[in-house]
Amino acid sequence: MKPRLAYVAGIIAFVAFPLSAEVYRQVDAQGNVTYTDEPVEGTEAEEIKVKPVTTVTLPKPEAVREPERLRQKVEQEGAAYDSVTFVAPGDDEAFHSGSGNVEFQVTSSPSLRNNHKYEVTLDGQPVGQSQSGTVMVRNVYRGTHDAGVNIVDSDGVTIKSGETITFTIHRPSVNN
């Protein structure tokens, strides 16, 4: 076990040296290997070429704790709401819209707080925010779409998400 410990200690010392330092590998009469910056007389020493060392700068502890505080804030604020849901359109609803405009109506229980907003997503992309509970999206392509609703705080961080709905919009075309 001692040769392994000496090897690990040698590697640690090796990494601690500046890049311009010379490093020597020595083997004594008993076969023990050591690493040093100065060869010892009477031992066989070979110079080791040092490759550049990759260094990693770790973030400060305050920066690591900040996401934890944010997560706790989101959980606390999100717990204030029992639900957030769509009033219209309904799930699996199909309707005609010549212009492609879709009016989303959402609600939450309890009511929305002053510094929060509803955010509507269409096919995974945010399309509007509102404090009133109504979001109008213009020129939605024909076909089936998925819509989601979230409650976001004043920083735009999602604190509560509702169930996704699916709807189909029919629009006239020159082909039919």
BALOBA-1460 file (C-alpha; in Angstrom, 3 decimals):
// residues 176
<rec num="1" residu="m" x="0.000" y="0.000" z="0.000"/>
<rec num="2" residu="k" x="2.918" y="2.368" z="0.682"/>
<rec num="3" residu="p" x="4.087" y="2.501" z="-2.967"/>
<rec num="4" residu="r" x="0.560" y="3.478" z="-3.987"/>
<rec num="5" residu="l" x="0.481" y="6.206" z="-1.335"/>
<rec num="6" residu="a" x="3.870" y="7.470" z="-2.494"/>
<rec num="7" residu="y" x="2.630" y="7.429" z="-6.070"/>
<rec num="8" residu="v" x="-0.517" y="9.419" z="-5.176"/>
<rec num="9" residu="a" x="1.511" y="11.877" z="-3.104"/>
<rec num="10" residu="g" x="3.929" y="12.215" z="-5.991"/>
<rec num="11" residu="i" x="1.123" y="12.923" z="-8.432"/>
<rec num="12" residu="i" x="-0.371" y="15.532" z="-6.101"/>
<rec num="13" residu="a" x="3.003" y="17.193" z="-5.719"/>
<rec num="14" residu="f" x="3.498" y="16.916" z="-9.464"/>
<rec num="15" residu="v" x="0.233" y="18.759" z="-10.158"/>
<rec num="16" residu="a" x="1.035" y="21.456" z="-7.598"/>
<rec num="17" residu="f" x="4.265" y="22.502" z="-9.335"/>
<rec num="18" residu="p" x="4.195" y="25.387" z="-11.801"/>
<rec num="19" residu="l" x="4.155" y="24.353" z="-15.443"/>
<rec num="20" residu="s" x="7.710" y="25.575" z="-16.004"/>
<rec num="21" residu="a" x="9.161" y="23.384" z="-13.223"/>
<rec num="22" residu="e" x="11.140" y="20.278" z="-14.101"/>
<rec num="23" residu="v" x="9.879" y="16.998" z="-12.711"/>
<rec num="24" residu="y" x="12.005" y="13.925" z="-12.200"/>
<rec num="25" residu="r" x="11.006" y="10.309" z="-11.669"/>
<rec num="26" residu="q" x="13.443" y="8.455" z="-9.427"/>
<rec num="27" residu="v" x="13.761" y="4.784" z="-8.503"/>
<rec num="28" residu="d" x="15.799" y="3.949" z="-5.394"/>
<rec num="29" residu="a" x="17.711" y="0.706" z="-4.680"/>
<rec num="30" residu="q" x="14.588" y="-0.942" z="-3.206"/>
<rec num="31" residu="g" x="12.532" y="-0.121" z="-6.313"/>
<rec num="32" residu="n" x="10.472" y="2.676" z="-4.702"/>
<rec num="33" residu="v" x="9.377" y="5.330" z="-7.185"/>
<rec num="34" residu="t" x="9.319" y="8.988" z="-6.175"/>
<rec num="35" residu="y" x="8.751" y="12.234" z="-8.038"/>
<rec num="36" residu="t" x="10.669" y="15.410" z="-7.267"/>
<rec num="37" residu="d" x="11.703" y="18.748" z="-8.728"/>
<rec num="38" residu="e" x="15.386" y="18.080" z="-7.930"/>
<rec num="39" residu="p" x="17.103" y="14.763" z="-8.668"/>
<rec num="40" residu="v" x="18.901" y="13.143" z="-5.728"/>
<rec num="41" residu="e" x="22.479" y="12.126" z="-6.375"/>
<rec num="42" residu="g" x="23.118" y="8.403" z="-6.377"/>
<rec num="43" residu="t" x="19.687" y="7.543" z="-7.810"/>
<rec num="44" residu="e" x="18.620" y="7.037" z="-11.345"/>
<rec num="45" residu="a" x="16.420" y="10.021" z="-12.316"/>
<rec num="46" residu="e" x="14.637" y="10.630" z="-15.568"/>
<rec num="47" residu="e" x="13.073" y="13.936" z="-16.529"/>
<rec num="48" residu="i" x="9.315" y="13.795" z="-17.092"/>
<rec num="49" residu="k" x="7.697" y="16.025" z="-19.703"/>
<rec num="50" residu="v" x="4.755" y="17.745" z="-18.053"/>
<rec num="51" residu="k" x="1.584" y="18.133" z="-20.093"/>
<rec num="52" residu="p" x="-0.551" y="21.214" z="-19.492"/>
<rec num="53" residu="v" x="-2.835" y="20.739" z="-16.513"/>
<rec num="54" residu="t" x="-6.538" y="21.360" z="-16.896"/>
<rec num="55" residu="t" x="-7.801" y="23.553" z="-14.103"/>
<rec num="56" residu="v" x="-11.382" y="24.058" z="-13.038"/>
<rec num="57" residu="t" x="-12.525" y="27.149" z="-11.200"/>
<rec num="58" residu="l" x="-15.364" y="26.226" z="-8.884"/>
<rec num="59" residu="p" x="-18.187" y="28.691" z="-8.265"/>
<rec num="60" residu="k" x="-18.335" y="30.520" z="-4.974"/>
<rec num="61" residu="p" x="-20.502" y="28.853" z="-2.311"/>
<rec num="62" residu="e" x="-22.953" y="31.771" z="-2.458"/>
<rec num="63" residu="a" x="-23.570" y="31.100" z="-6.150"/>
<rec num="64" residu="v" x="-24.205" y="27.425" z="-5.488"/>
<rec num="65" residu="r" x="-26.732" y="28.191" z="-2.751"/>
<rec num="66" residu="e" x="-28.654" y="30.727" z="-4.899"/>
<rec num="67" residu="p" x="-30.431" y="28.112" z="-7.093"/>
<rec num="68" residu="e" x="-31.513" y="26.337" z="-3.904"/>
<rec num="69" residu="r" x="-33.087" y="29.564" z="-2.623"/>
<rec num="70" residu="l" x="-34.779" y="30.047" z="-6.003"/>
<rec num="71" residu="r" x="-36.133" y="26.488" z="-5.916"/>
<rec num="72" residu="q" x="-37.496" y="27.016" z="-2.389"/>
<rec num="73" residu="k" x="-39.107" y="30.318" z="-3.458"/>
<rec num="74" residu="v" x="-40.741" y="28.661" z="-6.474"/>
<rec num="75" residu="e" x="-42.047" y="25.773" z="-4.355"/>
<rec num="76" residu="q" x="-43.406" y="28.188" z="-1.728"/>
<rec num="77" residu="e" x="-45.113" y="30.488" z="-4.246"/>
<rec num="78" residu="g" x="-46.374" y="27.560" z="-6.333"/>
<rec num="79" residu="a" x="-47.896" y="25.972" z="-3.232"/>
<rec num="80" residu="a" x="-50.104" y="29.052" z="-2.887"/>
<rec num="81" residu="y" x="-52.070" y="27.864" z="-5.950"/>
<rec num="82" residu="d" x="-54.226" y="24.757" z="-5.990"/>
<rec num="83" residu="s" x="-54.610" y="24.754" z="-9.774"/>
<rec num="84" residu="v" x="-54.268" y="26.658" z="-13.018"/>
<rec num="85" residu="t" x="-56.497" y="25.539" z="-15.905"/>
<rec num="86" residu="f" x="-57.927" y="26.460" z="-19.289"/>
<rec num="87" residu="v" x="-61.529" y="27.665" z="-19.433"/>
<rec num="88" residu="a" x="-61.453" y="27.873" z="-23.245"/>
<rec num="89" residu="p" x="-60.797" y="26.265" z="-25.603"/>
<rec num="90" residu="g" x="-61.725" y="22.926" z="-24.127"/>
<rec num="91" residu="d" x="-59.520" y="19.841" z="-24.283"/>
<rec num="92" residu="d" x="-59.978" y="17.918" z="-27.569"/>
<rec num="93" residu="e" x="-62.168" y="20.731" z="-28.941"/>
<rec num="94" residu="a" x="-62.294" y="21.380" z="-32.685"/>
<rec num="95" residu="f" x="-63.471" y="24.721" z="-34.082"/>
<rec num="96" residu="h" x="-63.422" y="26.939" z="-37.183"/>
<rec num="97" residu="s" x="-61.471" y="30.176" z="-37.306"/>
<rec num="98" residu="g" x="-61.118" y="31.918" z="-40.647"/>
<rec num="99" residu="s" x="-58.437" y="34.285" z="-39.365"/>
<rec num="100" residu="g" x="-56.676" y="31.670" z="-37.245"/>
<rec num="101" residu="n" x="-57.171" y="33.726" z="-34.093"/>
<rec num="102" residu="v" x="-57.553" y="31.733" z="-30.874"/>
<rec num="103" residu="e" x="-58.618" y="33.285" z="-27.590"/>
<rec num="104" residu="f" x="-57.305" y="31.360" z="-24.583"/>
<rec num="105" residu="q" x="-59.096" y="31.885" z="-21.291"/>
<rec num="106" residu="v" x="-57.409" y="30.634" z="-18.145"/>
<rec num="107" residu="t" x="-58.123" y="30.714" z="-14.433"/>
<rec num="108" residu="s" x="-56.469" y="29.670" z="-11.206"/>
<rec num="109" residu="s" x="-57.523" y="28.718" z="-7.739"/>
<rec num="110" residu="p" x="-57.055" y="30.925" z="-5.759"/>
<rec num="111" residu="s" x="-57.013" y="34.019" z="-7.970"/>
<rec num="112" residu="l" x="-53.802" y="35.307" z="-9.447"/>
<rec num="113" residu="r" x="-51.559" y="37.391" z="-7.155"/>
<rec num="114" residu="n" x="-50.587" y="40.942" z="-8.190"/>
<rec num="115" residu="n" x="-46.971" y="40.183" z="-9.164"/>
<rec num="116" residu="h" x="-47.831" y="36.975" z="-11.089"/>
<rec num="117" residu="k" x="-49.049" y="36.387" z="-14.660"/>
<rec num="118" residu="y" x="-50.588" y="33.605" z="-16.687"/>
<rec num="119" residu="e" x="-48.372" y="32.386" z="-19.508"/>
<rec num="120" residu="v" x="-49.841" y="30.408" z="-22.409"/>
<rec num="121" residu="t" x="-47.674" y="28.112" z="-24.523"/>
<rec num="122" residu="l" x="-48.601" y="26.797" z="-27.945"/>
<rec num="123" residu="d" x="-46.825" y="23.648" z="-29.125"/>
<rec num="124" residu="g" x="-44.200" y="24.156" z="-26.411"/>
<rec num="125" residu="q" x="-43.438" y="27.817" z="-27.199"/>
<rec num="126" residu="p" x="-44.606" y="30.774" z="-25.075"/>
<rec num="127" residu="v" x="-47.124" y="32.864" z="-27.051"/>
<rec num="128" residu="g" x="-48.463" y="35.352" z="-24.513"/>
<rec num="129" residu="q" x="-48.800" y="36.493" z="-20.921"/>
<rec num="130" residu="s" x="-51.694" y="38.140" z="-19.149"/>
<rec num="131" residu="q" x="-52.913" y="39.071" z="-15.695"/>
<rec num="132" residu="s" x="-56.528" y="39.186" z="-16.863"/>
<rec num="133" residu="g" x="-56.767" y="35.506" z="-17.801"/>
<rec num="134" residu="t" x="-57.265" y="36.119" z="-21.532"/>
<rec num="135" residu="v" x="-54.529" y="35.651" z="-24.141"/>
<rec num="136" residu="m" x="-55.263" y="36.200" z="-27.844"/>
<rec num="137" residu="v" x="-53.006" y="34.394" z="-30.315"/>
<rec num="138" residu="r" x="-53.313" y="35.436" z="-33.939"/>
<rec num="139" residu="n" x="-52.868" y="33.465" z="-37.150"/>
<rec num="140" residu="v" x="-52.585" y="29.956" z="-35.680"/>
<rec num="141" residu="y" x="-52.068" y="27.407" z="-38.452"/>
<rec num="142" residu="r" x="-54.765" y="24.852" z="-39.165"/>
<rec num="143" residu="g" x="-54.374" y="21.478" z="-37.516"/>
<rec num="144" residu="t" x="-54.023" y="20.015" z="-34.049"/>
<rec num="145" residu="h" x="-52.066" y="21.884" z="-31.397"/>
<rec num="146" residu="d" x="-51.056" y="21.450" z="-27.761"/>
<rec num="147" residu="a" x="-51.518" y="24.380" z="-25.370"/>
<rec num="148" residu="g" x="-50.126" y="24.754" z="-21.879"/>
<rec num="149" residu="v" x="-50.672" y="27.268" z="-19.115"/>
<rec num="150" residu="n" x="-48.269" y="28.359" z="-16.385"/>
<rec num="151" residu="i" x="-48.205" y="30.926" z="-13.633"/>
<rec num="152" residu="v" x="-44.993" y="32.939" z="-13.747"/>
<rec num="153" residu="d" x="-43.555" y="35.373" z="-11.219"/>
<rec num="154" residu="s" x="-42.282" y="38.906" z="-11.901"/>
<rec num="155" residu="d" x="-38.928" y="37.452" z="-13.063"/>
<rec num="156" residu="g" x="-40.632" y="35.163" z="-15.596"/>
<rec num="157" residu="v" x="-39.905" y="32.025" z="-13.556"/>
<rec num="158" residu="t" x="-42.612" y="29.346" z="-13.783"/>
<rec num="159" residu="i" x="-44.019" y="28.643" z="-10.338"/>
<rec num="160" residu="k" x="-47.095" y="26.550" z="-11.227"/>
<rec num="161" residu="s" x="-48.054" y="24.590" z="-14.352"/>
<rec num="162" residu="g" x="-51.430" y="23.358" z="-15.448"/>
<rec num="163" residu="e" x="-52.505" y="20.410" z="-17.583"/>
<rec num="164" residu="t" x="-51.824" y="20.599" z="-21.319"/>
<rec num="165" residu="i" x="-54.840" y="20.628" z="-23.630"/>
<rec num="166" residu="t" x="-55.135" y="19.591" z="-27.266"/>
<rec num="167" residu="f" x="-57.343" y="21.395" z="-29.778"/>
<rec num="168" residu="t" x="-57.877" y="21.376" z="-33.527"/>
<rec num="169" residu="i" x="-58.389" y="24.504" z="-35.572"/>
<rec num="170" residu="h" x="-60.059" y="24.409" z="-38.995"/>
<rec num="171" residu="r" x="-59.326" y="27.216" z="-41.458"/>
<rec num="172" residu="p" x="-60.561" y="27.665" z="-45.004"/>
<rec num="173" residu="s" x="-58.090" y="27.142" z="-47.825"/>
<rec num="174" residu="v" x="-58.174" y="27.641" z="-51.588"/>
<rec num="175" residu="n" x="-58.213" y="23.850" z="-51.961"/>
<rec num="176" residu="n" x="-61.553" y="23.337" z="-50.172"/>
